Each structure stands twice: as structure tokens, then as C-alpha cells.
Amino acid sequence: MALFMFVVIVIVLLEIKVMRRTFVIVRGLSRSTQISQPITNATGAIKYKRHAESGIMQFITIAKFAFTTLIIAFAIHRIINTIRTKPTINTQDTIKTQDASDMSFITRTITKVVRAIEQSEGVGARVRRTIGTGNLRNLSPFLMLDHFSVPYGAGFPDHPHRGQETVTYMLDGAFQHEDFVGHAGRIETGDLQWMTAGKGIVHSEMPVKQPGNKPNVGLQLWVDLPEAKKLTEPRYQELRDAQIPRAHPNEKVEIKVISGDSFGVKSPVQTLVGVWYLDVKIAPGGAVSQALPASWTTFVYTLTGRPTIAGKEVDPFNTVVLSTEGDGITIENKGKEEARFVIISGEPLEQRVVQHGPFVMTSEEGIYDAMRDFMSHSNGFERAKGWSSEIGKAMD
């Protein structure tokens, strides 16, 4: 706008200057007819006439210039205004977020349903696992999903990791955590810990005693890291329940955005590979159509109720794998109790997965290196030498 006003002012000043010059010339011609000795010389008359014509022509030229310049200035103003108001385009602009009644929303279909069978894990822990078993191995970028139930006195004492991330989300109860670099803490119901093991971590994860020795329940997801980031420095991202944002697309749906995006609500969690992790609750009679990034690997894990996923009613403790085509997934609750489930979607990694327990690399050589580094306390495992956790001693 300032540029537009500047151009207008310059044009007005030029016009005033030319008009004044023309006025002087014309006034001079007028006065020449009144002087005591009128111009009788033809050359003088022609000279005055040419001056007058020159002034008029300059006025006309400037007027044309002014008109053209005004048009150009107006066009520049419109272009600048358009650039300023044009929305920024990013990858999220191509993702639809619709309600369940929108007929243009193309829902993904179910490709596989795998029931999570409870089994023993760690010391005294019970887990339901689908991803990471023979039925769903290496659903890239996801390596494992455990729905764990751990009473006090059981747990996961000191153990290493390399080459992946572990994402622990508490559904009920609390867990303590301690590692060999001095990081220690506690996550409770609704809290999140997103740990990037990177080049190496040794830690312990132990449950907290609950009233009546009630078990501590949660989900732990293992996420593969891109080959170039497998030896990155370890880090933690921890959020309390109240720090995790919620989306409410309608009065019967609440979506807790653990990572990624839902209906414009974004999680503060920063991931090294694209991962959306949503905890969804739908009241009876409710429905939602959640948009998903194109071509990402996506599954739904059911917790309570019997949600209808892409037209199929699903019992609790099932992993529902979705196709990669479509705008997202439509889920309804036709039952009489609340349906709760997680939607997890991730960017597939075009790389080999070579895994030996908690070491996840892209080659056998990488696994040998990880085992050697852990045993020799080198290349990321230096602090493991002589270290043992305080919380793990409860298992002794």
C-alpha cells in the first residue's frame, strides 16, 4: 500500500509541474495580446504558438504516462496484497479432515485383523503383542506394540537399546524410569515418554505399587529409525497428560494428539520419522473420519468397546491394519459403551530391518557392532561399565 501511495504522489507532483508550465505559457500568450506593442512579427507569433503547443503536448504525454503508471501501480498493489494473504502450503494442506457425514471422504479399507494374545514378558510382566510377532512382523516403521500389564514386583530391569525409539504411554497406573546417564523420572496415567535410543541407552523400567496391588497398564510402541539416524544422540521427550493437546471434532468424540495432527490440533512431540499417534474415545452413537497422510502405514489397536472400523465391528485387543489408499479412516460406535482405541500411522522406511532383541540395525554387521560395543562399553555404551539402576535393585 505504501508503494502505491508513493507512486500516486509522484504522478500528482509531475502533473502539477506540467500544469504550472502550461499555465505560464498560456498566460504569456494572453498577455501578449494586451501589451502596448502587439506582436506583429510572424516569427514571434510562431515561437509563442510553438511554446504553447509544446506545453500542451507535454501535458498530454504526462497525462498518458500518469494513467499508465496508475494502472501498473494498481496491478503491483494487487499482486503484493495477494502474496501477503496467500496461505502457506505444506504437506498438511493435502490431508482431508472431514466429519463422518461427508460423502466425499474416501475411507481406507481393512487389510488384516490380528488379535493380541496375552503372554509373559520381562520379569513377571504380561503383555498383549501383535506387531513384532510372526503375524505382523516389521510393519515399517513399526517394530513392536506391547499392551502391557505389570504388577509391582515385576518389571523390566536393566537392559540396552540401539537403533530405535521406544514410546511408552500409560493407560492406568505409573512406571519409573532410570538410565545410565542419570536420567530418571516417573510417568503416570495419561503421561507419555518418547525415548530415542539412537546410538545406545541402558535403562530400567519398573512399575509403581498401586492400591490393592493393581497392575500398571500401558502401551509401548517401538519405532524404527532411518539408517542415517540410527546412531544419533539419545534423547527424551516427556509430556504429562495435561500437556498433551485434545481435538473435539464433535460432541461425542475426543482425540488425544500424542504425536502428529488431528483436526488442526498438533502435538508438540518432534519425531525423527513421521509418526501420528492418536488416542480416540467415541461415545455411543458417535463417529469420526480421521484424515491420514497419504501412503503411510496405519493400524488401529482397540482397547474398550466395539468400534466399527471401515464398516467392520471389532472386539477389544485387536490390531486392525489398514490399506494405504484413501483420505483416512471412518470409525463409528454403534454399541452402548464408550469405544476407545489408538490410531497409529507412520512413514514407511525403505530399508532392511535386522533385529537382535533390543538392537535394531539394517545389516548383520550393524548388529555385531552393537553387541561388541555393548560388551566393550564403547561407541555409545561407555557409561554402561559398572552401572546398575537403583530401581532395578528391587528385583534382586
Residue pairs with C-beta under 8 A, 6 or more apart in sequence:
1 77
1 81
3 73
3 76
3 77
3 80
4 73
4 74
4 76
4 77
7 69
7 70
7 73
8 70
8 73
11 65
11 66
11 69
11 70
14 62
14 65
14 66
15 62
15 63
15 66
18 55
18 58
18 59
18 62
19 59
21 55
21 58
22 52
22 55
22 56
22 58
22 59
25 48
25 51
25 52
25 54
25 55
26 52
26 55
28 48
28 51
29 48
29 49
29 52
32 38
32 39
32 48
39 45
39 48
87 93
91 293
92 261
94 294
95 261
95 291
95 292
95 293
95 294
95 327
95 328
96 104
96 105
96 291
96 327
96 328
97 249
97 262
97 263
97 264
97 290
97 291
97 328
98 104
98 105
98 289
98 291
98 327
98 328
99 249
99 250
99 288
99 289
100 287
100 288
100 289
100 330
100 332
102 289
105 289
105 327
105 328
105 330
106 325
106 326
106 327
107 289
107 310
107 326
107 327
107 328
107 329
107 330
108 292
108 298
108 310
108 322
108 323
108 324
108 325
108 326
108 327
108 328
108 329
109 310
109 322
109 323
109 325
109 326
110 309
110 310
110 312
110 320
110 321
110 322
110 323
111 321
111 322
111 323
112 135
112 136
112 320
112 321
113 312
113 314
113 318
113 319
113 320
113 321
114 130
114 133
114 135
114 136
114 318
114 319
114 321
115 130
115 315
115 317
115 318
115 319
116 128
116 129
116 130
116 147
116 301
116 317
116 318
116 319
117 128
117 129
118 126
118 127
118 128
118 149
119 126
119 127
119 128
119 129
120 126
120 127
121 127
121 129
121 146
121 148
122 150
122 154
122 155
122 156
122 157
123 154
123 155
123 156
123 157
123 395
124 150
124 151
124 153
124 154
124 155
125 148
125 149
125 150
125 154
125 155
125 156
126 148
126 149
126 150
126 215
127 146
127 147
127 148
127 149
128 146
128 147
128 148
128 317
129 144
129 145
129 146
129 147
130 136
130 145
130 301
130 318
130 319
131 137
131 139
131 142
131 143
131 144
131 145
131 299
131 319
132 143
132 144
132 145
132 146
132 222
136 319
136 321
138 224
138 353
138 355
139 297
139 299
139 321
140 224
140 297
140 346
140 348
140 349
140 353
141 223
141 224
141 273
141 275
141 297
141 346
141 347
141 348
141 349
142 221
142 222
142 223
142 224
142 297
142 299
142 344
142 346
143 164
143 222
143 223
143 224
143 353
143 355
143 360
144 220
144 221
144 222
145 219
145 220
145 221
145 222
145 301
145 319
145 344
146 219
146 220
147 217
147 218
147 219
147 301
147 303
147 317
148 216
148 217
148 218
148 219
148 220
149 215
149 216
149 217
150 156
150 175
150 207
150 215
150 216
150 217
151 207
151 213
151 214
151 215
151 216
152 207
152 208
152 209
152 210
152 213
152 216
153 394
154 207
155 204
155 205
155 206
155 207
155 392
155 394
155 395
156 204
156 205
156 206
157 204
157 206
157 389
157 392
157 395
158 202
158 203
158 204
158 387
158 388
158 389
158 392
159 202
159 203
159 204
159 358
160 200
160 201
160 202
160 358
160 359
160 374
160 381
160 384
161 195
161 197
161 200
161 201
161 202
161 203
161 358
161 359
162 197
162 198
162 199
162 200
162 201
162 230
162 358
162 359
162 360
162 361
162 370
162 373
162 374
162 380
163 197
163 198
163 224
163 225
163 230
163 231
163 359
163 360
163 361
163 366
163 370
164 197
164 222
164 223
164 224
164 225
164 230
164 358
164 360
165 194
165 195
165 196
165 197
165 222
165 223
165 225
165 271
165 272
166 195
166 197
166 220
166 221
166 222
166 223
167 192
167 193
167 194
167 195
167 219
167 220
167 221
167 222
167 223
167 277
168 175
168 187
168 192
168 193
168 195
168 205
168 218
168 219
168 220
169 191
169 192
169 218
169 219
169 220
169 221
169 258
169 277
169 279
170 187
170 188
170 189
170 190
170 191
170 192
170 216
170 217
170 218
171 189
171 217
171 218
171 219
171 303
172 189
172 214
172 216
172 217
172 218
173 188
173 189
173 207
173 208
173 210
173 214
173 215
173 216
173 217
173 218
174 186
174 187
174 188
174 189
174 207
174 208
174 210
174 216
175 186
175 187
175 205
175 206
175 207
175 208
175 216
175 218
176 184
176 185
176 186
176 205
176 206
176 207
176 208
176 391
177 183
177 184
177 185
177 186
177 187
177 193
177 203
177 204
177 205
177 206
177 391
178 184
178 203
178 204
178 389
178 390
178 391
178 392
179 201
179 202
179 203
179 204
179 389
180 201
180 202
180 203
180 383
180 384
180 387
180 389
181 201
181 234
181 383
183 203
183 236
184 391
185 193
185 238
186 208
187 193
187 238
188 241
189 241
190 240
190 241
190 244
190 256
191 238
191 239
191 240
191 241
192 237
192 238
192 239
192 244
192 258
192 269
193 236
193 237
193 238
194 236
194 237
194 238
194 259
194 269
194 271
195 201
195 203
195 234
195 235
195 236
196 225
196 232
196 234
196 235
196 236
196 272
197 234
197 358
198 225
198 229
198 230
198 231
198 232
198 233
198 234
198 235
198 380
199 230
199 231
199 232
199 233
199 234
199 379
199 380
200 234
200 370
200 373
200 374
200 379
200 380
200 381
200 384
201 234
202 374
202 381
202 383
202 384
202 387
203 389
204 389
204 391
204 392
206 391
206 392
206 394
206 395
207 215
207 216
208 216
210 216
219 301
219 342
221 277
221 344
222 360
223 271
223 273
223 275
223 346
224 273
224 349
224 351
224 353
224 360
225 232
225 272
225 273
225 360
226 272
226 273
226 349
226 351
227 349
227 351
227 362
229 272
229 273
230 360
230 361
230 362
230 366
231 380
232 272
234 380
237 269
237 270
239 268
239 269
243 268
244 256
244 257
244 258
244 267
245 256
245 257
245 265
245 266
245 267
245 268
246 254
246 255
246 256
246 257
246 265
247 254
247 255
247 257
247 262
247 263
247 264
247 265
248 254
248 255
249 255
249 262
249 263
249 288
250 286
250 288
252 282
252 283
252 284
252 285
252 286
252 287
252 333
253 280
253 281
253 282
253 283
253 286
253 287
253 288
254 280
254 281
255 262
255 263
255 265
255 278
255 279
255 280
255 281
255 288
255 290
256 278
256 279
256 280
257 265
257 266
257 267
257 278
258 267
258 269
258 277
258 278
258 279
259 267
259 269
259 271
259 275
259 276
259 277
260 266
260 267
260 274
260 275
260 276
260 277
260 278
260 345
261 267
261 276
262 276
262 278
262 290
267 277
273 346
273 347
273 349
274 293
274 296
274 346
274 347
275 344
275 345
275 346
275 347
276 292
276 293
276 296
276 343
276 344
276 345
276 346
277 342
277 343
277 344
278 290
278 342
278 343
278 344
279 340
279 342
280 288
280 290
280 331
280 340
280 341
280 342
280 343
281 338
281 339
281 340
282 288
282 305
282 307
282 331
282 332
282 333
282 338
282 339
282 340
283 333
283 338
284 333
284 334
284 335
284 336
284 337
284 338
285 333
285 334
286 332
286 333
287 330
287 331
287 332
287 333
288 330
288 331
289 327
289 328
289 329
289 330
289 331
290 328
290 329
290 331
290 343
291 327
291 328
292 298
292 326
292 327
292 328
292 329
292 343
292 345
293 345
293 347
294 324
295 324
295 348
296 324
296 345
296 346
296 347
296 348
297 324
297 345
297 346
297 347
297 348
298 321
298 322
298 324
298 329
298 343
298 344
298 345
298 346
299 319
299 320
299 321
299 322
299 343
299 344
299 345
300 307
300 309
300 314
300 319
300 320
300 322
300 329
300 331
300 341
300 342
300 343
300 344
301 318
301 319
301 320
301 341
301 342
301 344
302 314
302 315
302 316
302 317
302 318
302 320
302 339
302 340
302 341
303 316
303 317
303 340
303 341
303 342
304 316
304 337
304 338
304 339
304 340
305 316
305 333
305 335
305 337
305 338
305 339
305 340
306 313
306 314
306 315
306 316
306 334
306 335
306 339
307 313
307 314
307 331
307 332
307 333
307 335
307 339
307 341
308 314
308 331
308 332
308 333
308 334
309 320
309 329
309 331
310 322
310 329
310 330
310 331
312 320
313 334
314 320
322 329
329 343
331 339
331 341
333 339
351 362
352 362
352 363
353 360
353 362
354 360
354 361
354 362
354 363
354 364
354 366
354 367
355 361
355 367
356 367
356 370
356 371
359 367
359 370
359 371
359 374
361 367
361 369
361 370
369 379
372 378
373 379
373 380
373 381
374 381
374 384
377 383
377 384
377 385
